[in-house]
């Protein structure tokens, strides 16, 4: 099945790769502003076409687009962010994607974003985005909160919203729900009982194929009154629980009862996001292939969509492209 994709806020190509893994032959036009992510995308998808910043892309300059995908910047919606919602400069870029949907009229569009979008500004932001999608006209909308842990050993909840033509047969079962039964059989070093907390763009430390031990307290920190309180930034849970991301302090190793907790490697971060080993190891910078720093590799994995989740959505979307 051949499709032409407009990949907005494309990062390192998680949407592109997810559709390829679902059996699609993808020709992509991609938009991104991070030069390192652009370099990785060019290196991995050599037949893709870079089209610049989303603010400069115009539908009239593109061929017929079948699919628009976008995981627009989420910092202003994130539970860990400042929660400016649609008033934030970065999160309002979703409106540029909505503009391009109207200009390109793809068969399908897919938007991915953080769970906090549901609750941002008491739900008003998500309602406003739904209204903006509705105002395009001619599309039916479905959405679901999906978790990477259904496919890979990482706890990463994300909203996936799919828009498709209102002329689709009413008796079609639809894209969602997708459940844990859809999970792939990906082989990883990690046990499914030991699930890492959501990867972030900062690069994380955590468990990879090692039994965990419970560390109740690493130290103390000053509170607002000048006193001390327990500081559990570095804590981990037992092997039946979920591993939170460990901080990037001076100590890379915590040794307890002969078990070792260490920083995840870039390859392990790629695997936790469903990318092939060394997907982010090199980038194409103006025709020159250069190695990527580990700092950038952590950042790119943390910002990416999970390939296996996209693959599951892409499988469900196949009837929409026939």
C-alpha positions as CSV (number, residue, x, y, z in Angstrom):
1,X,0.0,0.0,0.0
2,X,1.6,3.2,-1.2
3,X,1.0,6.5,0.6
4,X,2.4,10.0,0.6
5,X,2.9,11.4,4.1
6,X,3.3,14.9,5.4
7,X,5.3,14.3,8.6
8,X,5.0,17.5,10.8
9,X,7.2,18.0,13.9
10,X,8.7,14.8,12.5
11,X,11.6,14.3,15.0
12,X,13.5,11.1,14.0
13,X,10.7,9.6,12.0
14,X,8.6,7.5,14.4
15,X,5.4,7.9,12.5
16,X,7.2,7.2,9.2
17,X,8.8,4.0,10.6
18,X,5.6,2.9,12.3
19,X,3.7,3.0,9.0
20,X,6.5,1.2,7.2
21,X,6.5,-1.6,9.9
22,X,2.7,-1.9,9.3
23,X,3.4,-2.7,5.6
24,X,2.9,0.7,4.0
25,X,5.3,2.1,1.3
26,X,5.8,5.6,2.5
27,X,6.9,8.7,0.6
28,X,7.4,11.4,3.1
29,X,7.7,15.2,3.1
30,X,8.9,16.1,6.6
31,X,8.9,19.3,8.7
32,X,11.2,19.8,11.7
33,X,13.4,22.6,13.1
34,X,15.9,20.7,15.2
35,X,19.0,20.3,13.0
36,X,20.1,17.0,14.6
37,X,16.7,15.4,14.2
38,X,16.6,16.6,10.6
39,X,20.0,15.0,10.0
40,X,18.8,11.6,11.5
41,X,15.6,11.7,9.4
42,X,17.6,12.4,6.2
43,X,20.1,9.6,7.0
44,X,17.4,7.0,7.8
45,X,14.8,7.9,5.1
46,X,16.9,8.8,2.1
47,X,14.0,9.3,-0.3
48,X,12.2,11.8,2.0
49,X,12.0,15.5,1.2
50,X,12.6,18.2,3.8
51,X,10.1,21.1,3.6
52,X,11.2,23.4,6.4
53,X,9.4,24.8,9.4
54,X,5.7,24.0,9.8
55,X,5.0,27.8,9.7
56,X,6.4,28.0,6.2
57,X,4.8,24.9,4.7
58,X,1.9,25.5,2.2
59,X,-0.4,22.8,0.9
60,X,-0.3,24.3,-2.6
61,X,3.5,23.5,-2.8
62,X,3.0,19.8,-2.0
63,X,1.7,16.9,-4.1
64,X,-1.4,15.0,-3.1
65,X,-1.0,14.1,0.6
66,X,-2.7,10.9,1.9
67,X,-1.6,11.1,5.5
68,X,-0.6,14.0,7.8
69,X,1.0,13.0,11.1
70,X,2.0,15.3,13.9
71,X,3.1,15.1,17.5
72,X,3.1,18.8,18.1
73,X,5.2,20.3,20.9
74,X,3.6,19.3,24.2
75,X,5.5,21.2,26.9
76,X,2.6,23.5,27.6
77,X,0.2,20.6,28.0
78,X,2.5,18.4,30.0
79,X,1.8,17.6,33.6
80,X,5.5,18.3,34.2
81,X,5.4,21.6,32.4
82,X,4.1,25.1,33.2
83,X,0.7,24.2,31.8
84,X,0.1,27.2,29.6
85,X,-2.0,25.1,27.3
86,X,-3.0,26.6,24.0
87,X,-1.7,30.0,25.2
88,X,1.8,28.6,25.1
89,X,3.9,29.5,22.0
90,X,4.9,25.9,21.4
91,X,1.7,24.1,21.9
92,X,-0.3,26.6,19.7
93,X,1.7,25.2,16.8
94,X,-1.0,22.5,16.6
95,X,-3.0,25.2,14.8
96,X,-0.4,25.2,12.0
97,X,-1.0,21.5,11.5
98,X,-4.8,22.1,11.5
99,X,-4.3,24.7,8.8
100,X,-2.4,22.2,6.7
101,X,-5.1,19.6,7.1
102,X,-7.5,22.1,5.6
103,X,-5.1,22.9,2.8
104,X,-4.1,19.3,1.9
105,X,-7.3,17.4,2.7
106,X,-5.5,14.1,3.5
107,X,-7.4,10.8,3.7
108,X,-6.2,10.5,7.3
109,X,-4.5,12.6,9.9
110,X,-3.1,11.5,13.2
111,X,-2.2,13.7,16.2
112,X,-0.2,12.4,19.2
113,X,0.2,14.3,22.4
114,X,0.6,14.0,26.2
115,X,-2.0,12.8,28.6
116,X,-2.0,16.3,30.2
117,X,-3.8,17.6,27.1
118,X,-7.0,16.1,28.5
119,X,-6.8,18.2,31.6
120,X,-5.0,21.4,30.4
121,X,-7.0,24.5,31.5
122,X,-9.7,22.2,33.0
123,X,-10.2,20.4,29.7
124,X,-10.9,23.6,27.7
125,X,-7.8,23.3,25.6
126,X,-8.7,19.8,24.4
127,X,-12.2,20.9,23.7
128,X,-10.9,23.8,21.6
129,X,-8.6,21.5,19.6
130,X,-11.5,19.2,18.9
131,X,-13.6,22.1,17.8
132,X,-10.7,23.3,15.5
133,X,-10.5,19.8,13.9
134,X,-14.3,19.8,13.5
135,X,-14.3,23.2,11.8
136,X,-12.2,21.8,9.0
137,X,-15.2,19.9,7.9
138,X,-15.6,16.5,6.4
139,X,-13.7,14.4,9.0
140,X,-14.8,12.0,11.7
141,X,-12.7,12.0,14.8
142,X,-11.6,9.1,17.2
143,X,-9.2,9.2,20.0
144,X,-7.8,7.0,22.8
145,X,-5.1,7.1,25.5
146,X,-2.6,4.5,24.6
147,X,0.4,3.2,26.7
148,X,3.7,2.1,25.3
149,X,3.8,-0.5,28.1
150,X,1.2,-2.5,26.1
151,X,4.0,-3.1,23.5
152,X,7.3,-2.3,25.1
153,X,8.6,-2.1,28.7
154,X,8.1,1.7,29.1
155,X,5.3,3.4,30.9
156,X,4.4,6.2,28.4
157,X,0.8,7.3,28.1
158,X,-0.1,9.3,25.0
159,X,-3.3,10.5,23.3
160,X,-3.7,9.4,19.7
161,X,-6.4,11.1,17.7
162,X,-7.3,10.0,14.2
163,X,-9.3,11.9,11.7
164,X,-10.8,10.4,8.6
165,X,-13.5,11.1,6.0
166,X,-17.1,11.2,7.1
167,X,-18.0,9.2,4.0
168,X,-16.4,6.1,5.5
169,X,-19.0,3.3,5.9
170,X,-20.9,3.6,9.1
171,X,-20.6,-0.1,9.8
172,X,-16.8,0.1,9.8
173,X,-15.6,-0.9,13.3
174,X,-13.3,2.2,13.5
175,X,-9.7,2.7,14.5
176,X,-10.2,2.4,18.3
177,X,-10.2,0.7,20.8
178,X,-6.7,-0.6,20.8
179,X,-5.9,-2.7,23.9
180,X,-3.1,-4.6,25.5
181,X,-4.0,-7.6,23.3
182,X,-2.6,-5.7,20.3
183,X,0.9,-5.7,21.7
184,X,3.8,-6.9,19.6
185,X,6.2,-9.6,20.5
186,X,9.3,-7.3,20.4
187,X,12.3,-8.9,22.0
188,X,14.1,-6.7,24.5
189,X,16.6,-7.1,27.3
190,X,14.1,-5.8,29.8
191,X,11.5,-8.0,31.6
192,X,7.9,-6.9,31.1
193,X,7.6,-6.9,34.9
194,X,10.2,-4.2,35.1
195,X,8.8,-1.2,33.2
196,X,10.7,2.0,32.9
197,X,9.0,5.3,33.5
198,X,8.4,7.5,30.5
199,X,11.6,8.5,28.7
200,X,12.1,12.3,28.5
201,X,14.1,14.4,26.2
202,X,16.8,14.9,28.9
203,X,18.1,11.4,28.7
204,X,17.4,9.1,31.6
205,X,18.9,6.5,33.8
206,X,17.1,3.3,34.8
207,X,16.8,-0.4,34.7
208,X,17.9,-2.5,31.7
209,X,17.8,-6.3,32.2
210,X,18.8,-6.3,35.8
211,X,16.9,-7.2,38.9
212,X,15.9,-4.2,41.0
213,X,16.3,-3.5,44.6
214,X,14.3,-1.1,46.7
215,X,16.4,1.9,47.9
216,X,14.3,3.8,50.4
217,X,16.3,7.0,50.7
218,X,19.5,8.3,49.1
219,X,19.8,11.6,51.0
220,X,18.2,14.8,52.1
221,X,17.5,18.2,50.6
222,X,16.6,21.6,52.0
223,X,13.0,22.5,52.3
224,X,11.6,26.1,52.0
225,X,12.1,26.6,55.7
226,X,15.8,25.7,55.7
227,X,15.2,22.3,57.2
228,X,15.8,18.9,55.6
229,X,13.5,16.3,54.3
230,X,13.9,12.9,52.7
231,X,15.1,13.1,49.1
232,X,14.0,10.1,47.0
233,X,14.8,11.3,43.5
234,X,17.1,8.3,43.1
235,X,14.7,5.7,44.5
236,X,13.7,2.6,42.6
237,X,11.0,0.1,43.3
238,X,11.1,-3.7,43.5
239,X,11.0,-6.0,40.6
240,X,7.2,-6.2,40.6
241,X,6.8,-2.4,40.3
242,X,7.6,0.4,37.9
243,X,11.0,2.0,37.6
244,X,11.1,5.7,37.7
245,X,13.7,7.7,35.8
246,X,16.8,8.2,37.9
247,X,18.5,11.6,38.0
248,X,21.7,12.6,36.4
249,X,23.7,13.3,39.5
250,X,27.4,12.6,40.1
251,X,26.9,8.9,40.9
252,X,26.1,6.9,37.8
253,X,25.9,3.7,39.8
254,X,24.0,2.6,42.9
255,X,25.2,-0.8,44.2
256,X,23.0,-2.6,46.7
257,X,23.1,-6.3,47.5
258,X,25.3,-7.0,44.4
259,X,22.8,-5.5,42.0
260,X,23.6,-2.5,39.9
261,X,21.4,0.3,38.6
262,X,23.0,2.1,35.7
263,X,22.3,4.7,33.0
264,X,20.4,3.4,30.0
265,X,22.4,3.3,26.9
266,X,21.3,5.1,23.7
267,X,20.6,1.8,22.1
268,X,18.4,0.7,25.0
269,X,16.4,4.0,24.7
270,X,16.0,3.3,21.0
271,X,14.6,-0.1,21.8
272,X,12.3,1.2,24.4
273,X,10.8,3.5,21.7
274,X,10.7,0.8,19.1
275,X,13.5,2.0,16.9
276,X,16.2,-0.2,15.4
277,X,19.5,-0.3,17.1
278,X,21.6,2.8,16.3
279,X,18.8,4.6,14.5
280,X,20.1,7.8,16.0
281,X,23.8,7.0,15.8
282,X,24.4,9.1,12.6
283,X,23.0,12.1,10.9
284,X,23.2,13.5,7.4
285,X,24.3,17.1,7.7
286,X,24.2,18.7,4.2
287,X,25.4,15.6,2.5
288,X,28.0,14.7,5.2
289,X,27.2,11.7,7.4
290,X,28.5,12.4,11.0
291,X,28.2,10.6,14.3
292,X,25.6,11.8,16.7
293,X,26.4,12.7,20.3
294,X,24.9,10.7,23.1
295,X,23.2,13.8,24.5
296,X,21.4,14.3,21.2
297,X,20.5,10.6,21.0
298,X,18.9,10.7,24.4
299,X,17.0,13.9,23.5
300,X,15.8,12.5,20.2
301,X,14.5,9.2,21.8
302,X,12.7,11.1,24.5
303,X,11.0,13.4,22.0
304,X,10.0,10.6,19.7
305,X,6.7,8.8,19.3
306,X,6.8,5.1,20.0
307,X,7.1,3.2,16.8
308,X,5.2,0.1,18.0
309,X,2.2,2.2,19.1
310,X,2.1,4.0,15.7
311,X,2.3,0.6,14.0
312,X,-0.7,-0.6,15.9
313,X,-2.7,2.5,14.9
314,X,-1.5,2.2,11.3
315,X,-2.7,-1.4,11.1
316,X,-6.2,-0.2,12.2
317,X,-6.1,2.5,9.6
318,X,-5.6,0.3,6.5
319,X,-9.2,0.2,5.4
320,X,-9.1,4.0,5.2
321,X,-6.5,4.0,2.4
322,X,-8.3,1.4,0.2
